[in-house]
Amino acid sequence: MNKKSQTETKDLLADTLLSLLESKPFPKITVNELCTKSMIVRSTFYLHFHDKYELLSYCLNRISKEWDAVMEARPPKDFFIVFLNTCEEKGTLFCNLFQTDNAELIELFYQFINRHIAKCLNEKASKGSLLPGPVDSVSAFYASGLIGMTMRWIKSNYNLPKEVLAACQFRLLKDIL
């Protein structure tokens, strides 16, 4: 199978997972269902992904690349509103992802947020700014807080306007961004 076909197959599976997440929680989605909906045999699924969590990671990485492309031309403070806009636009998907407190899902979400914060911190440190501690520790602290806030917002069915939450998140992190 050539590289283009591999990418097409991965993207088809990813699109199928994201589509299924519009109607059901992640824990209830099975590899069999993914294969049936995407018309891919199970063995092909396992050629590309170890399990559905690896597929979800692939999906989140795709979303992350989309956010990174949007953020290229925007200031760091806009990260929060871009991130929350996506959460709200894909509301059912994120609600179905985080309906249960699944440690693996939370870890995937954490890795995404932590990567962005660490990038900002490393840029700041390279310009001579003094950080309150090592980049790994500081980014872990802030990523955990942001995830907690965002998950509560998602689970509350977006009861707070995203602009208010984004402004709060930015104020909490403005000194490190």
C-alpha positions, 0 to 999 in steps of 0.5 A: 500500500502506498503512502497516499493510500495509507493516509487516505485510509487513516483519514477515512477511519478518522472521519468515521470516528468523528462522525460517530462521535456526533451521535454516541459517546466514545466508550460505546464506539467499537472497532467493528463499528468503525470498520463497518461504517468506513467499509474497511476490514478489521485487519486493515484497521489494525495495520494503521492503528493499535486500537481506537485510542490511537485512532482518536489520538490521530484525530486530535492531532489532525484537529491540532494541526488545523488549530496550529495553522489558524494560530500561525497568524494570530496572537497567543491570546487567541488560542483560547477563543479558537480552541473554545470555538471548536469545542462549541462548534463540535459540541456533541462530539466533545460532549460524547468524548468527555461524557465519562471521565476516561483517563486515556481520553483526558490524557490525549486532551492534556497532551494537546493543550500541554504541547501548545503551552510548552511551545509558548513557554519555550519561546518565552524562555528563549527570549530571556524571560524568567519562568516560575519553574522548568517548562515541563512543570509550568506547562503541566500546571497550566494545562491541567487547569485549562483542561479542568475548566474546559471539561467542566464547561463542556459537561455543563453544556456550555453554560458560560459564553465561550468569550467569557471563559476564553477571557478568563483563561487568557487572564490566568495565563497572560503572564506566561504567554 
